[in-house]
Amino acid sequence: MEPEPAMQGERDGRAQVPGDYRLEEERAREMIRVCYEEGILPTDIDPGEIEVTGREVKFILNTTLDEINIKWLKERTVTVIFRDDAHFLPKKVKEDVVRAYEDVWMWDETFGQEFKRERIKAESPNVVSYVPRAQAISGWMLNKKTDYIDLAGTTYRTEFKPWLTRAEIEDWRQLIDQGTFWVVAVGVPLDGMPFLHVHVEKAIGKVLMQHKPEADESDPKLVNLRFDIEPASRENMKDKIFVQTCQGDVLEVKLANADSAWCKRCLTFFHTELTCGRTDR
């Protein structure tokens, strides 16, 4: 005899969601809560559809479960953004800053001294995701919107934003990019630096703002230079600028913009993580 659909669903762990799936959602939310709060990964959750290509595997998640997971994270997670000079604080210091907010709640009468620390995930050099144990904490941080922290005589600014999925961040960036146009000169030759501003402006369009060569003035380096250019000049984008010197040398300056490939592993242009040659070492 073939098992009934409901029994088959329980056997293989897949979410059999009826029209009114409140009970199923409650079970899924509890698995998700235990995963993030206690670090216990679900063993009987629907893994999704599997696609195998050679030694690589791709899973297409169960839509219902994925939406429940995203919904839970959006209810709890706060994106902490470190602005201005706070961008350059060490990772450990940024985590300590988030923990400092947590310390306030640990001794609050609402939660008691049994309140446990929660999960922190560094997303980028100036962005940290924080998953508190209670929506009250998320709501407090989001309502505060911004804060100032004094460390060793220096005041740093932080912002609190709702958590976004990577797809939502990409959509937001595309919307922002529609009204902005920037160009980065990659690996600038030392002897080509004095002429670069006028060369970019002549080849592409009017430069609205030239960013400082280095983010940290105490550690000057010449690697990349960024220029914000009039959006109307977007169609004038070039891939390279060649400069011939009085001695006959030909200098090459590669140009990148928002459409250029970007590797999140080594933080460089013109390739992605899939083709990156950098090893973990």
C-alpha positions as CSV (number, residue, x, y, z in Angstrom):
1,M,0.0,0.0,0.0
2,E,1.2,3.5,-0.8
3,P,1.4,5.7,2.3
4,E,-1.1,8.5,2.6
5,P,0.4,12.0,1.6
6,A,0.3,13.2,5.2
7,M,2.2,10.1,6.4
8,Q,4.7,10.4,3.6
9,G,5.3,14.0,4.5
10,E,6.1,13.1,8.1
11,R,8.3,10.3,7.0
12,D,10.6,12.3,4.7
13,G,10.5,15.5,6.8
14,R,8.9,17.6,4.1
15,A,6.5,20.4,5.0
16,Q,3.0,19.4,4.0
17,V,1.4,22.8,4.3
18,P,-2.4,22.9,4.0
19,G,-4.4,26.1,3.1
20,D,-4.3,27.1,6.8
21,Y,-0.8,26.2,7.8
22,R,-0.6,28.0,11.2
23,L,0.2,24.8,13.0
24,E,2.9,23.9,10.5
25,E,4.4,27.4,10.7
26,E,4.4,27.3,14.5
27,R,6.5,24.1,14.4
28,A,8.9,25.5,11.7
29,R,9.3,28.8,13.7
30,E,10.3,26.8,16.8
31,M,12.9,24.8,14.8
32,I,14.2,28.1,13.5
33,R,14.3,29.7,16.9
34,V,16.2,26.8,18.5
35,C,18.6,26.9,15.5
36,Y,19.5,30.6,15.9
37,E,19.3,30.8,19.7
38,E,20.6,27.4,20.8
39,G,22.7,26.5,17.8
40,I,20.8,23.2,17.3
41,L,20.4,22.6,13.6
42,P,17.1,20.9,12.5
43,T,17.6,17.3,11.3
44,D,14.0,16.8,10.0
45,I,13.5,19.9,8.0
46,D,12.7,19.7,4.2
47,P,16.1,20.3,2.5
48,G,14.5,21.4,-0.7
49,E,15.1,20.1,-4.3
50,I,18.6,18.9,-5.0
51,E,20.6,19.5,-8.2
52,V,23.9,17.8,-8.6
53,T,26.5,18.9,-11.1
54,G,29.8,17.0,-10.8
55,R,31.1,17.7,-7.3
56,E,28.8,20.6,-6.8
57,V,25.4,20.5,-5.2
58,K,22.6,23.1,-5.4
59,F,19.5,23.1,-3.2
60,I,16.3,25.0,-4.1
61,L,14.6,25.7,-0.8
62,N,11.0,24.8,0.1
63,T,9.3,28.2,-0.6
64,T,7.0,28.0,2.4
65,L,9.8,27.1,4.9
66,D,12.2,29.7,3.4
67,E,9.5,32.4,3.7
68,I,8.9,31.4,7.4
69,N,12.7,31.6,8.0
70,I,13.0,35.1,6.4
71,K,9.9,36.3,8.3
72,W,11.4,35.1,11.6
73,L,14.7,36.8,10.9
74,K,13.0,40.1,9.9
75,E,11.1,40.1,13.2
76,R,14.3,39.7,15.2
77,T,17.4,40.8,13.3
78,V,18.8,44.3,13.4
79,T,21.5,45.5,11.0
80,V,24.1,47.6,12.9
81,I,26.0,50.0,10.6
82,F,29.2,51.6,11.8
83,R,29.5,55.1,10.2
84,D,32.4,57.4,9.6
85,D,35.5,56.6,11.7
86,A,33.7,53.7,13.3
87,H,34.1,51.9,10.0
88,F,37.8,51.3,10.9
89,L,37.2,49.9,14.3
90,P,38.6,46.3,14.7
91,K,36.0,43.5,14.3
92,K,36.3,42.5,17.9
93,V,35.6,46.1,19.0
94,K,32.5,46.3,16.9
95,E,31.2,43.0,18.4
96,D,31.9,44.5,21.8
97,V,29.9,47.5,21.0
98,V,26.9,45.4,20.1
99,R,27.4,43.3,23.3
100,A,27.4,46.6,25.3
101,Y,23.8,47.2,24.2
102,E,23.1,43.6,25.2
103,D,24.5,44.1,28.7
104,V,21.9,46.7,29.4
105,W,19.1,44.1,28.6
106,M,20.8,41.3,30.5
107,W,20.1,43.1,33.8
108,D,16.7,44.5,32.9
109,E,13.9,43.3,35.1
110,T,11.9,42.4,32.0
111,F,14.2,39.5,31.1
112,G,16.1,38.8,34.3
113,Q,19.7,37.7,35.0
114,E,19.1,34.5,33.0
115,F,19.0,36.5,29.8
116,K,21.5,34.9,27.4
117,R,23.7,36.5,24.8
118,E,22.6,36.3,21.1
119,R,24.1,35.7,17.8
120,I,26.2,38.3,15.9
121,K,27.3,38.0,12.3
122,A,29.8,40.3,10.7
123,E,28.5,41.0,7.1
124,S,31.1,43.5,5.9
125,P,33.8,45.8,7.3
126,N,31.1,48.3,8.6
127,V,28.0,46.1,8.9
128,V,27.0,43.6,11.6
129,S,23.8,41.6,11.9
130,Y,22.5,41.1,15.4
131,V,19.8,38.6,16.3
132,P,18.4,39.4,19.8
133,R,16.3,36.9,21.7
134,A,13.2,39.2,22.0
135,Q,11.4,41.4,19.5
136,A,11.3,44.1,22.2
137,I,15.1,44.6,21.8
138,S,14.9,44.7,18.0
139,G,12.0,47.2,18.3
140,W,14.0,49.4,20.7
141,M,17.1,49.5,18.5
142,L,15.1,50.2,15.3
143,N,13.1,53.0,17.0
144,K,16.4,54.5,18.3
145,K,17.7,54.5,14.7
146,T,21.1,55.9,15.6
147,D,23.5,56.2,18.5
148,Y,26.8,57.6,19.5
149,I,29.5,55.7,21.4
150,D,32.5,57.0,23.3
151,L,35.6,54.8,23.2
152,A,39.0,56.0,24.4
153,G,38.0,59.7,24.0
154,T,36.6,59.3,20.5
155,T,32.9,59.4,19.6
156,Y,31.6,56.9,17.0
157,R,28.2,56.8,15.3
158,T,26.2,53.7,14.7
159,E,22.9,53.2,12.9
160,F,20.2,50.5,13.3
161,K,18.4,49.3,10.2
162,P,15.9,46.5,9.5
163,W,17.5,43.3,8.3
164,L,17.4,42.7,4.5
165,T,18.0,39.5,2.5
166,R,20.8,39.6,-0.1
167,A,18.2,39.8,-2.9
168,E,16.6,42.8,-1.2
169,I,20.0,44.5,-0.7
170,E,20.8,43.9,-4.4
171,D,17.5,45.5,-5.4
172,W,18.2,48.4,-3.1
173,R,21.6,48.9,-4.6
174,Q,20.3,48.9,-8.1
175,L,17.7,51.5,-7.2
176,I,20.5,53.7,-5.7
177,D,22.8,53.1,-8.6
178,Q,20.1,54.5,-11.0
179,G,20.7,57.9,-9.6
180,T,24.5,57.6,-9.1
181,F,27.5,56.8,-11.3
182,W,30.9,56.1,-9.9
183,V,34.2,55.0,-11.5
184,V,37.1,53.4,-9.7
185,A,40.6,53.5,-11.2
186,V,42.1,50.2,-10.1
187,G,45.8,49.8,-9.4
188,V,46.8,53.3,-10.2
189,P,50.4,53.7,-11.4
190,L,52.3,56.1,-9.1
191,D,53.5,58.3,-11.9
192,G,50.0,58.5,-13.3
193,M,48.3,59.8,-10.2
194,P,48.6,63.6,-10.8
195,F,46.9,63.4,-14.1
196,L,44.1,60.9,-13.3
197,H,41.4,63.4,-12.3
198,V,41.6,65.3,-15.6
199,H,42.0,62.1,-17.6
200,V,38.8,60.6,-16.1
201,E,36.9,63.8,-16.6
202,K,38.1,64.2,-20.2
203,A,37.4,60.5,-21.1
204,I,34.1,60.0,-19.3
205,G,32.4,63.0,-17.9
206,K,32.4,65.7,-15.2
207,V,33.7,64.6,-11.8
208,L,31.3,65.6,-9.1
209,M,33.5,64.3,-6.2
210,Q,36.9,62.7,-5.9
211,H,37.2,60.4,-2.9
212,K,40.4,60.4,-0.8
213,P,43.1,57.9,-2.0
214,E,43.1,56.3,1.5
215,A,40.4,55.7,4.0
216,D,42.8,55.9,6.9
217,E,45.0,59.0,6.9
218,S,47.5,57.4,9.3
219,D,48.2,54.7,6.8
220,P,48.5,56.3,3.3
221,K,48.4,53.8,0.4
222,L,47.9,54.2,-3.3
223,V,45.8,51.4,-4.8
224,N,42.4,52.5,-6.1
225,L,40.9,55.9,-6.7
226,R,37.1,56.5,-6.9
227,F,35.3,59.3,-8.7
228,D,31.6,60.2,-8.6
229,I,30.6,61.3,-12.1
230,E,27.5,62.9,-13.5
231,P,24.9,60.1,-14.1
232,A,24.3,61.4,-17.6
233,S,27.8,60.3,-18.5
234,R,27.1,56.7,-17.8
235,E,27.2,55.7,-21.5
236,N,30.7,57.2,-21.8
237,M,32.1,54.5,-19.5
238,K,35.6,53.2,-20.5
239,D,37.4,50.0,-19.6
240,K,40.9,51.3,-19.6
241,I,42.9,54.5,-19.9
242,F,46.4,54.3,-21.5
243,V,48.9,57.1,-20.7
244,Q,52.2,57.6,-22.6
245,T,55.0,59.4,-20.7
246,C,57.8,61.5,-22.0
247,Q,60.1,58.6,-21.8
248,G,57.9,56.4,-24.0
249,D,56.4,54.3,-21.2
250,V,52.7,53.4,-21.6
251,L,50.9,53.3,-18.3
252,E,47.6,51.3,-18.0
253,V,44.8,52.2,-15.7
254,K,41.9,49.8,-15.5
255,L,38.4,51.3,-14.7
256,A,35.6,49.7,-12.9
257,N,32.0,50.7,-11.9
258,A,28.9,49.2,-10.4
259,D,28.5,46.8,-13.3
260,S,32.0,45.3,-13.0
261,A,32.6,41.9,-11.5
262,W,33.5,42.0,-7.8
263,C,35.0,39.3,-5.6
264,K,33.8,39.3,-2.0
265,R,36.6,37.0,-1.0
266,C,39.6,39.1,-1.9
267,L,37.7,42.4,-2.3
268,T,38.9,43.2,-5.8
269,F,37.3,43.9,-9.1
270,F,37.2,42.0,-12.4
271,H,36.4,38.5,-11.1
272,T,34.0,36.8,-8.6
273,E,34.4,34.2,-5.8
274,L,33.9,31.4,-8.4
275,T,37.1,32.3,-10.3
276,C,39.1,33.7,-7.4
277,G,42.6,32.3,-7.1
278,R,43.0,33.3,-3.5
279,T,43.3,30.4,-1.1
280,D,42.1,30.4,2.5
281,R,45.6,30.8,3.6
